[in-house]
Amino acid sequence: MAKETVIQGVVVRGGEPVSTGYARLLDEGGDFTAEVPLSATGQFRFFARPGQWTVRALVPGASGEQKVVARQGEPIDTQVEVTA
């Protein structure tokens, strides 16, 4: 049985996907855990242990974040809205 879960989603600005930038995964203490570049359609994916996480989006001229709770065996789909 897998000991990790999937945290995935899309970064949007004004309802439209953002294709340039990064998604960063922070643990419940706010410490950096991982970072991935956004796909051409603004998507990202992390593999993480169950627990509380923050997904922070860093794109040119804007940022945003979304808190999520990951549970083992239950993929998380989230959307991160960025603003200047």
Secondary structure, DSSP 4 states (H G I P E B T S, - for coil): --S-EEEEEEEEETTEE--SSEEEEE-TTS-EEEEEE--TTSEEEEEE-SEEEEEEEEETTEEEEEEEEEBTTB-EEEEEE-B-
